[in-house]
Amino acid sequence: MKDTLGVLLAGGAGERLYPLTRDRAKPAVTFGGIYRIIDITLSNCINSDLRRVYILTQYKALSLNRHIREGWNMVARELGDFIEVLPPMKRVSEQWYQGTADAVYQNIYSIGSEQPRYVLILSGDHIYKMNYDLMLRQHIDSAADVTIATIQIDPEETYRFGVMSVDSDNRVTGFEEKPKVTKIRAPGNPNRVPASMGVYLFNTDVLIPVLLKDAEDEQSSHDFGKDILPKMADDYRVYGFDFVDENKKEALYWRDVGTLEAYYEANMDVVSVSPVFNLYDEAWPIRTHQRQYPPAKFVFEEQGRTGQALDSIVSAGCIVSGGTVRYSVLSPDVRVNSYTEVDSSILFSHVNIGRHCRIRRSIIDRDVHIPEGTTIGFDPETDRQKYFVTETGITVVTRDYSLFENPVTVDYFTSE
């Protein structure tokens, strides 16, 4: 890993995660109470002993930049290690990033200045645990020019993924981008299809000329999955690396949380008694930056007014004051007041839920104050008149709602 440079793509606009991405970058969205989505991939880097990482940002990156500065400065710079944010510099182009490959191409000078032997391309919006060193070992042993991390999926899911045909030696022989139907199957398993995880490991002396050639192609969308990798199969040694899950559960865990539904389900995966995605594994710690708050507190033990949280994650600074929380994620400094019920919901930092409220299957953005007696998540049509509601009935309440309903002061410039 000392010869490897990580390039983490964190610049997407995140339209499918709107309205959570209206004021922040997608990798900066809260996950699991105290984390940000980007913390998962960065923790994979640290746990894999990858200590040189560029983070390529673009849209609404203020809170993301602050989070990286405050929470990810633990590497030893005097030893050449770094986790560094690179904003768009337009050094080789007059345009913003046009695709994943173009984002890397526009930072080609920064990559070259580190003189890495290998470049590992990562995404900032996936939830999974992976030891990238295992991928590097296979890459070297197979004398590959590029290795693509793959996960085997059901044939019915191929419309969401780039899929590839792989021979018995894991060499990639063909690509299909999000096909509705495909004949591709995993070697030895006719019920599964190898799909790309969006993790690519290149030899640097292969990556740079490929990026230069793609940049000159006016017909290209400048995307690794759509343009670069499919063209490389015939002329380069392209291999697949079958995902080895450090989550250590029966089923492999990898989630693209690019949509509200996927984001919601991934958060629900951490609150069960035996969490599907385990945040408590000491062998594979997930790191983040945490501000100083007092311990969580549960008060009142009266009939119908007992402060309690069941099958939930409750972060520091929270006060559950005579209310009931079930199957939910409470970020730091949340207050749930008396006679209120919160069920199957995600509450961001500094949320205040008034008395006698009923909240279900909802995502409440930071700094929102829910007035006394409010009901959310029980009638989608009524909710759509005030809030954002997904097709599956998940209600998202944002800060503009708080300002409209209650003339309170919200400082949009405070850190998240």
NORWONOR-V28436 format. One record per pair of residues at least 4 apart in sequence whose ideal C-beta (glycine too) atoms are under 7 Angstrom apart, sorted by sequence separation. I is the first residue (numbers start at 0). J is the second residue. If there is no record, write none. Layout:
# NORWONOR-V28436
i->I j->J
i->I j->J
This chain:
# NORWONOR-V28436
i->13 j->17
i->16 j->20
i->17 j->21
i->20 j->24
i->23 j->27
i->30 j->34
i->34 j->38
i->37 j->41
i->38 j->42
i->39 j->43
i->40 j->44
i->41 j->45
i->42 j->46
i->43 j->47
i->56 j->60
i->60 j->64
i->61 j->65
i->62 j->66
i->63 j->67
i->64 j->68
i->65 j->69
i->66 j->70
i->67 j->71
i->68 j->72
i->76 j->80
i->89 j->93
i->97 j->101
i->100 j->104
i->101 j->105
i->106 j->110
i->107 j->111
i->108 j->112
i->131 j->135
i->132 j->136
i->133 j->137
i->134 j->138
i->135 j->139
i->136 j->140
i->137 j->141
i->152 j->156
i->156 j->160
i->165 j->169
i->166 j->170
i->184 j->188
i->201 j->205
i->202 j->206
i->203 j->207
i->205 j->209
i->206 j->210
i->207 j->211
i->208 j->212
i->209 j->213
i->210 j->214
i->211 j->215
i->212 j->216
i->222 j->226
i->223 j->227
i->224 j->228
i->226 j->230
i->227 j->231
i->231 j->235
i->248 j->252
i->257 j->261
i->258 j->262
i->259 j->263
i->260 j->264
i->261 j->265
i->262 j->266
i->263 j->267
i->264 j->268
i->270 j->274
i->271 j->275
i->274 j->278
i->301 j->305
i->313 j->317
i->329 j->333
i->335 j->339
i->346 j->350
i->352 j->356
i->363 j->367
i->369 j->373
i->378 j->382
i->379 j->383
i->382 j->386
i->388 j->392
i->389 j->393
i->396 j->400
i->398 j->402
i->399 j->403
i->400 j->404
i->401 j->405
i->20 j->25
i->23 j->28
i->30 j->35
i->44 j->49
i->75 j->80
i->76 j->81
i->96 j->101
i->138 j->143
i->152 j->157
i->157 j->162
i->165 j->170
i->184 j->189
i->201 j->206
i->220 j->225
i->221 j->226
i->223 j->228
i->232 j->237
i->256 j->261
i->269 j->274
i->299 j->304
i->300 j->305
i->308 j->313
i->319 j->324
i->324 j->329
i->383 j->388
i->29 j->35
i->30 j->36
i->74 j->80
i->96 j->102
i->165 j->171
i->166 j->172
i->175 j->181
i->185 j->191
i->213 j->219
i->220 j->226
i->231 j->237
i->246 j->252
i->255 j->261
i->256 j->262
i->268 j->274
i->299 j->305
i->335 j->341
i->352 j->358
i->376 j->382
i->382 j->388
i->388 j->394
i->401 j->407
i->13 j->20
i->28 j->35
i->56 j->63
i->74 j->81
i->184 j->191
i->185 j->192
i->219 j->226
i->244 j->251
i->254 j->261
i->268 j->275
i->269 j->276
i->278 j->285
i->299 j->306
i->375 j->382
i->402 j->409
i->20 j->28
i->27 j->35
i->28 j->36
i->44 j->52
i->56 j->64
i->74 j->82
i->87 j->95
i->110 j->118
i->138 j->146
i->152 j->160
i->163 j->171
i->164 j->172
i->175 j->183
i->184 j->192
i->185 j->193
i->213 j->221
i->244 j->252
i->268 j->276
i->298 j->306
i->386 j->394
i->387 j->395
i->401 j->409
i->16 j->25
i->19 j->28
i->26 j->35
i->87 j->96
i->96 j->105
i->137 j->146
i->164 j->173
i->183 j->192
i->228 j->237
i->242 j->251
i->256 j->265
i->269 j->278
i->297 j->306
i->379 j->388
i->386 j->395
i->26 j->36
i->27 j->37
i->163 j->173
i->297 j->307
i->386 j->396
i->387 j->397
i->13 j->24
i->25 j->36
i->26 j->37
i->71 j->82
i->163 j->174
i->181 j->192
i->242 j->253
i->254 j->265
i->265 j->276
i->297 j->308
i->308 j->319
i->324 j->335
i->341 j->352
i->398 j->409
i->13 j->25
i->16 j->28
i->119 j->131
i->134 j->146
i->307 j->319
i->317 j->329
i->382 j->394
i->54 j->67
i->91 j->104
i->92 j->105
i->161 j->174
i->162 j->175
i->213 j->226
i->306 j->319
i->311 j->324
i->322 j->335
i->333 j->346
i->339 j->352
i->350 j->363
i->356 j->369
i->379 j->392
i->11 j->25
i->91 j->105
i->134 j->148
i->149 j->163
i->213 j->227
i->306 j->320
i->311 j->325
i->317 j->331
i->320 j->334
i->322 j->336
i->327 j->341
i->344 j->358
i->361 j->375
i->386 j->400
i->9 j->24
i->67 j->82
i->90 j->105
i->161 j->176
i->306 j->321
i->310 j->325
i->311 j->326
i->314 j->329
i->316 j->331
i->317 j->332
i->320 j->335
i->321 j->336
i->322 j->337
i->327 j->342
i->339 j->354
i->344 j->359
i->350 j->365
i->356 j->371
i->361 j->376
i->385 j->400
i->91 j->107
i->161 j->177
i->162 j->178
i->305 j->321
i->306 j->322
i->307 j->323
i->308 j->324
i->309 j->325
i->310 j->326
i->311 j->327
i->312 j->328
i->313 j->329
i->314 j->330
i->315 j->331
i->316 j->332
i->317 j->333
i->318 j->334
i->319 j->335
i->320 j->336
i->321 j->337
i->322 j->338
i->326 j->342
i->327 j->343
i->330 j->346
i->332 j->348
i->336 j->352
i->338 j->354
i->339 j->355
i->342 j->358
i->343 j->359
i->344 j->360
i->347 j->363
i->349 j->365
i->353 j->369
i->355 j->371
i->356 j->372
i->360 j->376
i->9 j->26
i->67 j->84
i->103 j->120
i->160 j->177
i->304 j->321
i->311 j->328
i->312 j->329
i->314 j->331
i->320 j->337
i->321 j->338
i->322 j->339
i->323 j->340
i->324 j->341
i->325 j->342
i->326 j->343
i->327 j->344
i->328 j->345
i->329 j->346
i->330 j->347
i->331 j->348
i->332 j->349
i->333 j->350
i->334 j->351
i->335 j->352
i->336 j->353
i->337 j->354
i->338 j->355
i->339 j->356
i->340 j->357
i->341 j->358
i->342 j->359
i->343 j->360
i->344 j->361
i->345 j->362
i->346 j->363
i->347 j->364
i->348 j->365
i->349 j->366
i->350 j->367
i->351 j->368
i->352 j->369
i->353 j->370
i->354 j->371
i->355 j->372
i->356 j->373
i->357 j->374
i->358 j->375
i->359 j->376
i->87 j->105
i->90 j->108
i->117 j->135
i->159 j->177
i->209 j->227
i->295 j->313
i->311 j->329
i->322 j->340
i->327 j->345
i->328 j->346
i->330 j->348
i->334 j->352
i->336 j->354
i->344 j->362
i->347 j->365
i->351 j->369
i->353 j->371
i->358 j->376
i->359 j->377
i->376 j->394
i->158 j->177
i->162 j->181
i->164 j->183
i->167 j->186
i->295 j->314
i->322 j->341
i->327 j->346
i->344 j->363
i->375 j->394
i->64 j->84
i->158 j->178
i->166 j->186
i->295 j->315
i->298 j->318
i->353 j->373
i->357 j->377
i->85 j->106
i->157 j->178
i->158 j->179
i->162 j->183
i->165 j->186
i->294 j->315
i->299 j->320
i->375 j->396
i->209 j->231
i->293 j->315
i->295 j->317
i->296 j->318
i->297 j->319
i->298 j->320
i->299 j->321
i->252 j->275
i->292 j->315
i->293 j->316
i->298 j->321
i->50 j->74
i->85 j->109
i->147 j->171
i->157 j->181
i->199 j->223
i->252 j->276
i->292 j->316
i->37 j->63
i->60 j->86
i->154 j->181
i->248 j->275
i->9 j->37
i->54 j->82
i->56 j->84
i->165 j->193
i->51 j->80
i->54 j->83
i->195 j->224
i->367 j->396
i->41 j->71
i->50 j->80
i->51 j->81
i->52 j->82
i->53 j->83
i->54 j->84
i->55 j->85
i->56 j->86
i->57 j->87
i->162 j->192
i->163 j->193
i->205 j->235
i->246 j->276
i->35 j->66
i->54 j->85
i->162 j->193
i->246 j->277
i->362 j->393
i->367 j->398
i->24 j->56
i->53 j->85
i->162 j->194
i->163 j->195
i->360 j->392
i->364 j->396
i->366 j->398
i->7 j->40
i->161 j->194
i->304 j->337
i->360 j->393
i->361 j->394
i->362 j->395
i->363 j->396
i->364 j->397
i->367 j->400
i->368 j->401
i->24 j->58
i->151 j->185
i->160 j->194
i->161 j->195
i->304 j->338
i->360 j->394
i->364 j->398
i->367 j->401
i->370 j->404
i->24 j->59
i->27 j->62
i->157 j->192
i->160 j->195
i->303 j->338
i->361 j->396
i->366 j->401
i->370 j->405
i->23 j->59
i->24 j->60
i->27 j->63
i->22 j->59
i->26 j->63
i->151 j->188
i->368 j->405
i->57 j->95
i->154 j->192
i->245 j->283
i->272 j->310
i->299 j->337
i->5 j->44
i->23 j->62
i->24 j->63
i->27 j->66
i->57 j->96
i->152 j->191
i->271 j->310
i->292 j->331
i->368 j->407
i->151 j->191
i->152 j->192
i->270 j->310
i->292 j->332
i->41 j->82
i->151 j->192
i->270 j->311
i->290 j->331
i->151 j->193
i->152 j->194
i->270 j->312
i->269 j->312
i->366 j->409
i->5 j->49
i->149 j->193
i->150 j->194
i->7 j->52
i->9 j->54
i->10 j->55
i->149 j->194
i->3 j->49
i->5 j->51
i->7 j->53
i->9 j->55
i->10 j->56
i->12 j->58
i->149 j->195
i->150 j->196
i->193 j->239
i->196 j->242
i->0 j->47
i->4 j->51
i->5 j->52
i->6 j->53
i->7 j->54
i->8 j->55
i->9 j->56
i->10 j->57
i->55 j->102
i->149 j->196
i->0 j->48
i->5 j->53
i->7 j->55
i->10 j->58
i->147 j->195
i->148 j->196
i->176 j->224
i->0 j->49
i->4 j->53
i->6 j->55
i->176 j->225
i->148 j->198
i->365 j->415
i->55 j->106
i->147 j->199
i->53 j->106
i->9 j->63
i->145 j->199
i->146 j->200
i->174 j->228
i->145 j->200
i->174 j->229
i->53 j->109
i->145 j->201
i->270 j->326
i->196 j->253
i->270 j->327
i->144 j->202
i->174 j->232
i->270 j->328
i->173 j->232
i->145 j->205
i->172 j->232
i->144 j->205
i->171 j->232
i->51 j->113
i->138 j->200
i->266 j->328
i->161 j->224
i->135 j->200
i->134 j->200
i->171 j->237
i->170 j->237
i->171 j->238
i->348 j->415
i->170 j->238
i->171 j->239
i->169 j->238
i->49 j->119
i->169 j->239
i->125 j->197
i->165 j->239
i->122 j->197
i->163 j->239
i->267 j->343
i->121 j->198
i->120 j->198
i->120 j->199
i->266 j->345
i->40 j->121
i->119 j->200
i->147 j->228
i->40 j->122
i->49 j->131
i->263 j->345
i->40 j->123
i->47 j->130
i->117 j->200
i->118 j->201
i->46 j->130
i->47 j->131
i->48 j->132
i->117 j->201
i->40 j->125
i->43 j->128
i->47 j->132
i->117 j->202
i->118 j->203
i->10 j->96
i->37 j->123
i->43 j->129
i->117 j->203
i->145 j->231
i->36 j->123
i->39 j->126
i->116 j->203
i->36 j->124
i->39 j->127
i->43 j->131
i->115 j->203
i->118 j->206
i->145 j->235
i->147 j->237
i->149 j->239
i->8 j->99
i->144 j->235
i->149 j->240
i->10 j->102
i->144 j->236
i->145 j->237
i->146 j->238
i->147 j->239
i->148 j->240
i->149 j->241
i->150 j->242
i->143 j->236
i->144 j->237
i->147 j->240
i->149 j->242
i->8 j->102
i->142 j->236
i->143 j->237
i->146 j->240
i->148 j->242
i->143 j->238
i->6 j->103
i->26 j->123
i->141 j->238
i->26 j->124
i->25 j->124
i->263 j->362
i->107 j->207
i->150 j->251
i->107 j->210
i->120 j->223
i->137 j->240
i->150 j->253
i->6 j->110
i->4 j->110
i->104 j->210
i->134 j->240
i->103 j->210
i->4 j->113
i->100 j->210
i->104 j->214
i->133 j->243
i->4 j->115
i->3 j->115
i->6 j->118
i->8 j->120
i->2 j->115
i->6 j->119
i->8 j->121
i->100 j->213
i->129 j->242
i->130 j->243
i->2 j->116
i->3 j->117
i->4 j->118
i->5 j->119
i->6 j->120
i->7 j->121
i->8 j->122
i->9 j->123
i->2 j->117
i->6 j->121
i->8 j->123
i->130 j->245
i->3 j->119
i->5 j->121
i->7 j->123
i->128 j->244
i->129 j->245
i->128 j->245
i->128 j->246
i->101 j->221
i->100 j->221
i->98 j->220
i->100 j->222
i->98 j->221
i->99 j->222
i->100 j->223
i->97 j->221
i->98 j->222
i->99 j->223
i->127 j->252
i->100 j->226
i->127 j->253
i->100 j->227
i->127 j->254
i->125 j->253
i->126 j->254
i->125 j->254
i->260 j->389
i->125 j->255
i->126 j->256
i->259 j->389
i->263 j->393
i->124 j->255
i->260 j->391
i->0 j->132
i->3 j->135
i->124 j->256
i->124 j->257
i->260 j->393
i->259 j->393
i->0 j->135
i->259 j->395
i->126 j->265
i->126 j->276
i->128 j->283
i->70 j->287
i->70 j->288
i->69 j->288
i->36 j->256
i->66 j->288
i->31 j->266
i->30 j->266
i->46 j->283
i->31 j->269
i->16 j->257
i->45 j->286
i->15 j->257
i->16 j->258
i->42 j->284
i->15 j->258
i->16 j->259
i->42 j->285
i->42 j->286
i->16 j->262
i->39 j->285
i->31 j->278
i->38 j->285
i->38 j->286
i->38 j->287
i->34 j->285
i->35 j->287
i->34 j->287
i->33 j->287
i->33 j->289
i->32 j->312
i->31 j->312
i->33 j->314
i->32 j->314
i->32 j->328
i->31 j->328
i->32 j->329
i->33 j->330
i->32 j->330
i->33 j->331
i->29 j->330
i->29 j->347
i->19 j->364
i->65 j->414
i->62 j->414
i->62 j->415
i->18 j->387
i->19 j->395
i->21 j->397
i->18 j->395
i->18 j->397
i->27 j->415
i->23 j->415
